[in-house]
Amino acid sequence: MVDPLFLPGVEAASREGERGARVREVEAAGGVVPGIWRLLSFKPAVTGHLDRLTQAVMRGPSPLPAGFRELIAAFTSRGNQCLF
């Protein structure tokens, strides 16, 4: 079980956009939805730039392979006691 975001309006809001469809799909299957997905699906017009930034950093041109960047992100998340 993932702790709530402590943002009841975000938690209760209808899910929008592609991210919202994924949230609904995971919820319907009884899966755990990461809090960041809920936040990003709350107002995709506002948070879409964060998705694009993340994709550019994690998948764009870089001297580091994408897998190594994922490993860095997982290590950082673990250090922050965040489910990755």
PDB file as gemmi writes it, atoms N, CA and C in Angstrom:
CRYST1    1.000    1.000    1.000  90.00  90.00  90.00 P 1                      
ATOM      1  N   MET A   1       0.841  -1.189   0.000  1.00  0.00           N  
ATOM      2  CA  MET A   1       0.000   0.000   0.000  1.00  0.00           C  
ATOM      3  C   MET A   1       0.878   1.241   0.000  1.00  0.00           C  
ATOM      4  N   VAL A   2       0.622   2.149  -0.890  1.00  0.00           N  
ATOM      5  CA  VAL A   2       1.361   3.397  -0.986  1.00  0.00           C  
ATOM      6  C   VAL A   2       0.649   4.435  -0.126  1.00  0.00           C  
ATOM      7  N   ASP A   3       1.412   5.201   0.643  1.00  0.00           N  
ATOM      8  CA  ASP A   3       0.823   6.252   1.465  1.00  0.00           C  
ATOM      9  C   ASP A   3       0.147   7.281   0.569  1.00  0.00           C  
ATOM     10  N   PRO A   4      -0.972   7.867   1.047  1.00  0.00           N  
ATOM     11  CA  PRO A   4      -1.645   8.894   0.244  1.00  0.00           C  
ATOM     12  C   PRO A   4      -0.764  10.129   0.087  1.00  0.00           C  
ATOM     13  N   LEU A   5      -1.092  10.929  -0.888  1.00  0.00           N  
ATOM     14  CA  LEU A   5      -0.339  12.151  -1.144  1.00  0.00           C  
ATOM     15  C   LEU A   5      -0.659  13.250  -0.141  1.00  0.00           C  
ATOM     16  N   PHE A   6      -1.684  13.038   0.672  1.00  0.00           N  
ATOM     17  CA  PHE A   6      -2.158  14.056   1.602  1.00  0.00           C  
ATOM     18  C   PHE A   6      -2.733  15.248   0.847  1.00  0.00           C  
ATOM     19  N   LEU A   7      -3.235  14.993  -0.342  1.00  0.00           N  
ATOM     20  CA  LEU A   7      -3.899  15.999  -1.164  1.00  0.00           C  
ATOM     21  C   LEU A   7      -5.247  15.413  -1.577  1.00  0.00           C  
ATOM     22  N   PRO A   8      -6.246  15.480  -0.691  1.00  0.00           N  
ATOM     23  CA  PRO A   8      -7.526  14.831  -0.982  1.00  0.00           C  
ATOM     24  C   PRO A   8      -8.146  15.234  -2.316  1.00  0.00           C  
ATOM     25  N   GLY A   9      -7.999  16.490  -2.710  1.00  0.00           N  
ATOM     26  CA  GLY A   9      -8.554  16.935  -3.984  1.00  0.00           C  
ATOM     27  C   GLY A   9      -7.921  16.232  -5.163  1.00  0.00           C  
ATOM     28  N   VAL A  10      -6.634  15.977  -5.078  1.00  0.00           N  
ATOM     29  CA  VAL A  10      -5.923  15.259  -6.134  1.00  0.00           C  
ATOM     30  C   VAL A  10      -6.330  13.792  -6.117  1.00  0.00           C  
ATOM     31  N   GLU A  11      -6.357  13.195  -4.930  1.00  0.00           N  
ATOM     32  CA  GLU A  11      -6.710  11.782  -4.799  1.00  0.00           C  
ATOM     33  C   GLU A  11      -8.111  11.499  -5.332  1.00  0.00           C  
ATOM     34  N   ALA A  12      -9.064  12.395  -5.061  1.00  0.00           N  
ATOM     35  CA  ALA A  12     -10.459  12.162  -5.414  1.00  0.00           C  
ATOM     36  C   ALA A  12     -10.814  12.618  -6.828  1.00  0.00           C  
ATOM     37  N   ALA A  13      -9.970  13.404  -7.448  1.00  0.00           N  
ATOM     38  CA  ALA A  13     -10.291  13.977  -8.763  1.00  0.00           C  
ATOM     39  C   ALA A  13     -10.356  12.901  -9.838  1.00  0.00           C  
ATOM     40  N   SER A  14     -11.130  13.189 -10.866  1.00  0.00           N  
ATOM     41  CA  SER A  14     -11.164  12.268 -11.997  1.00  0.00           C  
ATOM     42  C   SER A  14      -9.808  12.303 -12.687  1.00  0.00           C  
ATOM     43  N   ARG A  15      -9.427  11.182 -13.227  1.00  0.00           N  
ATOM     44  CA  ARG A  15      -8.121  11.062 -13.880  1.00  0.00           C  
ATOM     45  C   ARG A  15      -8.238  11.483 -15.334  1.00  0.00           C  
ATOM     46  N   GLU A  16      -7.320  12.320 -15.782  1.00  0.00           N  
ATOM     47  CA  GLU A  16      -7.377  12.860 -17.135  1.00  0.00           C  
ATOM     48  C   GLU A  16      -6.186  12.379 -17.961  1.00  0.00           C  
ATOM     49  N   GLY A  17      -6.307  12.464 -19.258  1.00  0.00           N  
ATOM     50  CA  GLY A  17      -5.217  12.206 -20.180  1.00  0.00           C  
ATOM     51  C   GLY A  17      -4.730  10.765 -20.186  1.00  0.00           C  
ATOM     52  N   GLU A  18      -3.602  10.558 -20.863  1.00  0.00           N  
ATOM     53  CA  GLU A  18      -3.020   9.222 -20.978  1.00  0.00           C  
ATOM     54  C   GLU A  18      -2.627   8.662 -19.617  1.00  0.00           C  
ATOM     55  N   ARG A  19      -2.039   9.497 -18.788  1.00  0.00           N  
ATOM     56  CA  ARG A  19      -1.628   9.057 -17.449  1.00  0.00           C  
ATOM     57  C   ARG A  19      -2.853   8.656 -16.632  1.00  0.00           C  
ATOM     58  N   GLY A  20      -3.935   9.406 -16.773  1.00  0.00           N  
ATOM     59  CA  GLY A  20      -5.171   9.084 -16.065  1.00  0.00           C  
ATOM     60  C   GLY A  20      -5.733   7.739 -16.490  1.00  0.00           C  
ATOM     61  N   ALA A  21      -5.656   7.438 -17.780  1.00  0.00           N  
ATOM     62  CA  ALA A  21      -6.118   6.138 -18.275  1.00  0.00           C  
ATOM     63  C   ALA A  21      -5.291   5.013 -17.645  1.00  0.00           C  
ATOM     64  N   ARG A  22      -4.006   5.226 -17.519  1.00  0.00           N  
ATOM     65  CA  ARG A  22      -3.140   4.217 -16.900  1.00  0.00           C  
ATOM     66  C   ARG A  22      -3.467   4.069 -15.413  1.00  0.00           C  
ATOM     67  N   VAL A  23      -3.741   5.164 -14.715  1.00  0.00           N  
ATOM     68  CA  VAL A  23      -4.123   5.116 -13.300  1.00  0.00           C  
ATOM     69  C   VAL A  23      -5.395   4.287 -13.147  1.00  0.00           C  
ATOM     70  N   ARG A  24      -6.399   4.559 -13.968  1.00  0.00           N  
ATOM     71  CA  ARG A  24      -7.663   3.818 -13.887  1.00  0.00           C  
ATOM     72  C   ARG A  24      -7.454   2.336 -14.172  1.00  0.00           C  
ATOM     73  N   GLU A  25      -6.604   2.033 -15.139  1.00  0.00           N  
ATOM     74  CA  GLU A  25      -6.318   0.642 -15.497  1.00  0.00           C  
ATOM     75  C   GLU A  25      -5.673  -0.107 -14.326  1.00  0.00           C  
ATOM     76  N   VAL A  26      -4.690   0.507 -13.704  1.00  0.00           N  
ATOM     77  CA  VAL A  26      -3.997  -0.131 -12.577  1.00  0.00           C  
ATOM     78  C   VAL A  26      -4.937  -0.268 -11.386  1.00  0.00           C  
ATOM     79  N   GLU A  27      -5.739   0.768 -11.123  1.00  0.00           N  
ATOM     80  CA  GLU A  27      -6.708   0.698 -10.023  1.00  0.00           C  
ATOM     81  C   GLU A  27      -7.713  -0.426 -10.250  1.00  0.00           C  
ATOM     82  N   ALA A  28      -8.218  -0.549 -11.479  1.00  0.00           N  
ATOM     83  CA  ALA A  28      -9.209  -1.576 -11.796  1.00  0.00           C  
ATOM     84  C   ALA A  28      -8.640  -2.981 -11.614  1.00  0.00           C  
ATOM     85  N   ALA A  29      -7.342  -3.111 -11.851  1.00  0.00           N  
ATOM     86  CA  ALA A  29      -6.684  -4.411 -11.694  1.00  0.00           C  
ATOM     87  C   ALA A  29      -6.283  -4.673 -10.243  1.00  0.00           C  
ATOM     88  N   GLY A  30      -6.547  -3.693  -9.359  1.00  0.00           N  
ATOM     89  CA  GLY A  30      -6.194  -3.864  -7.949  1.00  0.00           C  
ATOM     90  C   GLY A  30      -4.736  -3.601  -7.657  1.00  0.00           C  
ATOM     91  N   GLY A  31      -4.049  -2.958  -8.584  1.00  0.00           N  
ATOM     92  CA  GLY A  31      -2.627  -2.677  -8.400  1.00  0.00           C  
ATOM     93  C   GLY A  31      -2.378  -1.422  -7.587  1.00  0.00           C  
ATOM     94  N   VAL A  32      -1.117  -1.203  -7.279  1.00  0.00           N  
ATOM     95  CA  VAL A  32      -0.688  -0.025  -6.526  1.00  0.00           C  
ATOM     96  C   VAL A  32      -0.321   1.074  -7.520  1.00  0.00           C  
ATOM     97  N   VAL A  33      -0.921   2.228  -7.354  1.00  0.00           N  
ATOM     98  CA  VAL A  33      -0.659   3.367  -8.233  1.00  0.00           C  
ATOM     99  C   VAL A  33       0.330   4.298  -7.541  1.00  0.00           C  
ATOM    100  N   PRO A  34       1.498   4.530  -8.147  1.00  0.00           N  
ATOM    101  CA  PRO A  34       2.449   5.467  -7.542  1.00  0.00           C  
ATOM    102  C   PRO A  34       1.830   6.860  -7.400  1.00  0.00           C  
ATOM    103  N   GLY A  35       2.114   7.508  -6.296  1.00  0.00           N  
ATOM    104  CA  GLY A  35       1.558   8.832  -6.025  1.00  0.00           C  
ATOM    105  C   GLY A  35       1.855   9.834  -7.113  1.00  0.00           C  
ATOM    106  N   ILE A  36       3.038   9.762  -7.704  1.00  0.00           N  
ATOM    107  CA  ILE A  36       3.388  10.727  -8.745  1.00  0.00           C  
ATOM    108  C   ILE A  36       2.466  10.580  -9.948  1.00  0.00           C  
ATOM    109  N   TRP A  37       1.995   9.365 -10.235  1.00  0.00           N  
ATOM    110  CA  TRP A  37       1.050   9.172 -11.348  1.00  0.00           C  
ATOM    111  C   TRP A  37      -0.236   9.912 -11.074  1.00  0.00           C  
ATOM    112  N   ARG A  38      -0.703   9.858  -9.818  1.00  0.00           N  
ATOM    113  CA  ARG A  38      -1.946  10.558  -9.466  1.00  0.00           C  
ATOM    114  C   ARG A  38      -1.765  12.070  -9.627  1.00  0.00           C  
ATOM    115  N   LEU A  39      -0.629  12.550  -9.190  1.00  0.00           N  
ATOM    116  CA  LEU A  39      -0.369  13.981  -9.301  1.00  0.00           C  
ATOM    117  C   LEU A  39      -0.295  14.415 -10.762  1.00  0.00           C  
ATOM    118  N   LEU A  40       0.410  13.644 -11.586  1.00  0.00           N  
ATOM    119  CA  LEU A  40       0.555  13.996 -12.997  1.00  0.00           C  
ATOM    120  C   LEU A  40      -0.758  13.868 -13.757  1.00  0.00           C  
ATOM    121  N   SER A  41      -1.649  12.980 -13.310  1.00  0.00           N  
ATOM    122  CA  SER A  41      -2.930  12.823 -14.014  1.00  0.00           C  
ATOM    123  C   SER A  41      -3.979  13.825 -13.547  1.00  0.00           C  
ATOM    124  N   PHE A  42      -3.687  14.568 -12.506  1.00  0.00           N  
ATOM    125  CA  PHE A  42      -4.642  15.529 -11.962  1.00  0.00           C  
ATOM    126  C   PHE A  42      -4.914  16.663 -12.956  1.00  0.00           C  
ATOM    127  N   LYS A  43      -3.875  17.266 -13.476  1.00  0.00           N  
ATOM    128  CA  LYS A  43      -4.011  18.347 -14.459  1.00  0.00           C  
ATOM    129  C   LYS A  43      -2.915  18.184 -15.513  1.00  0.00           C  
ATOM    130  N   PRO A  44      -3.140  17.289 -16.476  1.00  0.00           N  
ATOM    131  CA  PRO A  44      -2.084  16.994 -17.449  1.00  0.00           C  
ATOM    132  C   PRO A  44      -1.629  18.202 -18.270  1.00  0.00           C  
ATOM    133  N   ALA A  45      -2.499  19.178 -18.468  1.00  0.00           N  
ATOM    134  CA  ALA A  45      -2.085  20.372 -19.215  1.00  0.00           C  
ATOM    135  C   ALA A  45      -1.016  21.147 -18.446  1.00  0.00           C  
ATOM    136  N   VAL A  46      -1.044  21.031 -17.142  1.00  0.00           N  
ATOM    137  CA  VAL A  46      -0.085  21.737 -16.291  1.00  0.00           C  
ATOM    138  C   VAL A  46       1.159  20.886 -16.047  1.00  0.00           C  
ATOM    139  N   THR A  47       0.958  19.573 -15.910  1.00  0.00           N  
ATOM    140  CA  THR A  47       2.081  18.699 -15.540  1.00  0.00           C  
ATOM    141  C   THR A  47       2.727  17.992 -16.725  1.00  0.00           C  
ATOM    142  N   GLY A  48       2.181  18.168 -17.909  1.00  0.00           N  
ATOM    143  CA  GLY A  48       2.731  17.500 -19.088  1.00  0.00           C  
ATOM    144  C   GLY A  48       4.193  17.816 -19.323  1.00  0.00           C  
ATOM    145  N   HIS A  49       4.606  19.048 -18.997  1.00  0.00           N  
ATOM    146  CA  HIS A  49       6.016  19.407 -19.188  1.00  0.00           C  
ATOM    147  C   HIS A  49       6.935  18.563 -18.303  1.00  0.00           C  
ATOM    148  N   LEU A  50       6.447  18.120 -17.137  1.00  0.00           N  
ATOM    149  CA  LEU A  50       7.272  17.260 -16.280  1.00  0.00           C  
ATOM    150  C   LEU A  50       7.479  15.892 -16.907  1.00  0.00           C  
ATOM    151  N   ASP A  51       6.421  15.366 -17.540  1.00  0.00           N  
ATOM    152  CA  ASP A  51       6.552  14.101 -18.270  1.00  0.00           C  
ATOM    153  C   ASP A  51       7.573  14.237 -19.399  1.00  0.00           C  
ATOM    154  N   ARG A  52       7.470  15.329 -20.150  1.00  0.00           N  
ATOM    155  CA  ARG A  52       8.395  15.530 -21.272  1.00  0.00           C  
ATOM    156  C   ARG A  52       9.831  15.706 -20.782  1.00  0.00           C  
ATOM    157  N   LEU A  53      10.005  16.444 -19.685  1.00  0.00           N  
ATOM    158  CA  LEU A  53      11.338  16.631 -19.113  1.00  0.00           C  
ATOM    159  C   LEU A  53      11.924  15.290 -18.682  1.00  0.00           C  
ATOM    160  N   THR A  54      11.120  14.504 -17.980  1.00  0.00           N  
ATOM    161  CA  THR A  54      11.594  13.202 -17.511  1.00  0.00           C  
ATOM    162  C   THR A  54      12.008  12.321 -18.686  1.00  0.00           C  
ATOM    163  N   GLN A  55      11.190  12.282 -19.723  1.00  0.00           N  
ATOM    164  CA  GLN A  55      11.527  11.465 -20.887  1.00  0.00           C  
ATOM    165  C   GLN A  55      12.794  11.963 -21.570  1.00  0.00           C  
ATOM    166  N   ALA A  56      12.960  13.265 -21.660  1.00  0.00           N  
ATOM    167  CA  ALA A  56      14.167  13.819 -22.279  1.00  0.00           C  
ATOM    168  C   ALA A  56      15.410  13.463 -21.474  1.00  0.00           C  
ATOM    169  N   VAL A  57      15.309  13.553 -20.157  1.00  0.00           N  
ATOM    170  CA  VAL A  57      16.456  13.241 -19.295  1.00  0.00           C  
ATOM    171  C   VAL A  57      16.763  11.752 -19.316  1.00  0.00           C  
ATOM    172  N   MET A  58      15.722  10.935 -19.227  1.00  0.00           N  
ATOM    173  CA  MET A  58      15.931   9.497 -19.104  1.00  0.00           C  
ATOM    174  C   MET A  58      16.141   8.792 -20.444  1.00  0.00           C  
ATOM    175  N   ARG A  59      15.615   9.336 -21.523  1.00  0.00           N  
ATOM    176  CA  ARG A  59      15.689   8.639 -22.812  1.00  0.00           C  
ATOM    177  C   ARG A  59      16.382   9.424 -23.915  1.00  0.00           C  
ATOM    178  N   GLY A  60      16.652  10.700 -23.661  1.00  0.00           N  
ATOM    179  CA  GLY A  60      17.279  11.522 -24.690  1.00  0.00           C  
ATOM    180  C   GLY A  60      18.765  11.231 -24.841  1.00  0.00           C  
ATOM    181  N   PRO A  61      19.398  11.901 -25.783  1.00  0.00           N  
ATOM    182  CA  PRO A  61      20.831  11.718 -26.009  1.00  0.00           C  
ATOM    183  C   PRO A  61      21.625  11.991 -24.725  1.00  0.00           C  
ATOM    184  N   SER A  62      22.599  11.140 -24.463  1.00  0.00           N  
ATOM    185  CA  SER A  62      23.396  11.268 -23.246  1.00  0.00           C  
ATOM    186  C   SER A  62      24.621  10.371 -23.360  1.00  0.00           C  
ATOM    187  N   PRO A  63      25.715  10.755 -22.682  1.00  0.00           N  
ATOM    188  CA  PRO A  63      26.859   9.849 -22.644  1.00  0.00           C  
ATOM    189  C   PRO A  63      26.588   8.626 -21.764  1.00  0.00           C  
ATOM    190  N   LEU A  64      25.535   8.679 -20.943  1.00  0.00           N  
ATOM    191  CA  LEU A  64      25.177   7.544 -20.091  1.00  0.00           C  
ATOM    192  C   LEU A  64      24.066   6.738 -20.754  1.00  0.00           C  
ATOM    193  N   PRO A  65      24.182   5.416 -20.780  1.00  0.00           N  
ATOM    194  CA  PRO A  65      23.104   4.599 -21.337  1.00  0.00           C  
ATOM    195  C   PRO A  65      21.824   4.747 -20.506  1.00  0.00           C  
ATOM    196  N   ALA A  66      20.676   4.561 -21.153  1.00  0.00           N  
ATOM    197  CA  ALA A  66      19.389   4.698 -20.469  1.00  0.00           C  
ATOM    198  C   ALA A  66      19.299   3.784 -19.249  1.00  0.00           C  
ATOM    199  N   GLY A  67      19.816   2.572 -19.348  1.00  0.00           N  
ATOM    200  CA  GLY A  67      19.774   1.643 -18.224  1.00  0.00           C  
ATOM    201  C   GLY A  67      20.536   2.162 -17.016  1.00  0.00           C  
ATOM    202  N   PHE A  68      21.664   2.810 -17.256  1.00  0.00           N  
ATOM    203  CA  PHE A  68      22.444   3.379 -16.158  1.00  0.00           C  
ATOM    204  C   PHE A  68      21.696   4.542 -15.523  1.00  0.00           C  
ATOM    205  N   ARG A  69      21.017   5.341 -16.343  1.00  0.00           N  
ATOM    206  CA  ARG A  69      20.217   6.445 -15.803  1.00  0.00           C  
ATOM    207  C   ARG A  69      19.067   5.912 -14.951  1.00  0.00           C  
ATOM    208  N   GLU A  70      18.467   4.799 -15.383  1.00  0.00           N  
ATOM    209  CA  GLU A  70      17.412   4.158 -14.587  1.00  0.00           C  
ATOM    210  C   GLU A  70      17.974   3.667 -13.258  1.00  0.00           C  
ATOM    211  N   LEU A  71      19.170   3.111 -13.293  1.00  0.00           N  
ATOM    212  CA  LEU A  71      19.808   2.635 -12.066  1.00  0.00           C  
ATOM    213  C   LEU A  71      20.061   3.788 -11.097  1.00  0.00           C  
ATOM    214  N   ILE A  72      20.509   4.909 -11.600  1.00  0.00           N  
ATOM    215  CA  ILE A  72      20.718   6.095 -10.758  1.00  0.00           C  
ATOM    216  C   ILE A  72      19.391   6.535 -10.137  1.00  0.00           C  
ATOM    217  N   ALA A  73      18.334   6.553 -10.940  1.00  0.00           N  
ATOM    218  CA  ALA A  73      17.015   6.956 -10.432  1.00  0.00           C  
ATOM    219  C   ALA A  73      16.527   5.983  -9.362  1.00  0.00           C  
ATOM    220  N   ALA A  74      16.715   4.682  -9.584  1.00  0.00           N  
ATOM    221  CA  ALA A  74      16.282   3.684  -8.602  1.00  0.00           C  
ATOM    222  C   ALA A  74      17.083   3.817  -7.306  1.00  0.00           C  
ATOM    223  N   PHE A  75      18.386   4.032  -7.420  1.00  0.00           N  
ATOM    224  CA  PHE A  75      19.241   4.201  -6.244  1.00  0.00           C  
ATOM    225  C   PHE A  75      18.815   5.432  -5.444  1.00  0.00           C  
ATOM    226  N   THR A  76      18.536   6.523  -6.151  1.00  0.00           N  
ATOM    227  CA  THR A  76      18.103   7.755  -5.496  1.00  0.00           C  
ATOM    228  C   THR A  76      16.751   7.554  -4.805  1.00  0.00           C  
ATOM    229  N   SER A  77      15.826   6.889  -5.495  1.00  0.00           N  
ATOM    230  CA  SER A  77      14.515   6.622  -4.905  1.00  0.00           C  
ATOM    231  C   SER A  77      14.642   5.775  -3.647  1.00  0.00           C  
ATOM    232  N   ARG A  78      15.483   4.767  -3.705  1.00  0.00           N  
ATOM    233  CA  ARG A  78      15.686   3.917  -2.531  1.00  0.00           C  
ATOM    234  C   ARG A  78      16.264   4.737  -1.374  1.00  0.00           C  
ATOM    235  N   GLY A  79      17.210   5.589  -1.658  1.00  0.00           N  
ATOM    236  CA  GLY A  79      17.788   6.445  -0.616  1.00  0.00           C  
ATOM    237  C   GLY A  79      16.765   7.370  -0.001  1.00  0.00           C  
ATOM    238  N   ASN A  80      15.747   7.744  -0.783  1.00  0.00           N  
ATOM    239  CA  ASN A  80      14.668   8.605  -0.293  1.00  0.00           C  
ATOM    240  C   ASN A  80      13.502   7.801   0.268  1.00  0.00           C  
ATOM    241  N   GLN A  81      13.693   6.488   0.393  1.00  0.00           N  
ATOM    242  CA  GLN A  81      12.658   5.578   0.872  1.00  0.00           C  
ATOM    243  C   GLN A  81      11.381   5.718   0.059  1.00  0.00           C  
ATOM    244  N   CYS A  82      11.561   5.830  -1.248  1.00  0.00           N  
ATOM    245  CA  CYS A  82      10.452   5.980  -2.191  1.00  0.00           C  
ATOM    246  C   CYS A  82      10.340   4.721  -3.018  1.00  0.00           C  
ATOM    247  N   LEU A  83       9.110   4.181  -3.145  1.00  0.00           N  
ATOM    248  CA  LEU A  83       8.911   3.027  -4.020  1.00  0.00           C  
ATOM    249  C   LEU A  83       9.198   3.461  -5.449  1.00  0.00           C  
ATOM    250  N   PHE A  84       9.960   2.698  -6.145  1.00  0.00           N  
ATOM    251  CA  PHE A  84      10.324   3.035  -7.528  1.00  0.00           C  
ATOM    252  C   PHE A  84       9.622   2.111  -8.478  1.00  0.00           C  
TER     253      PHE A  84                                                      
END                                                                             
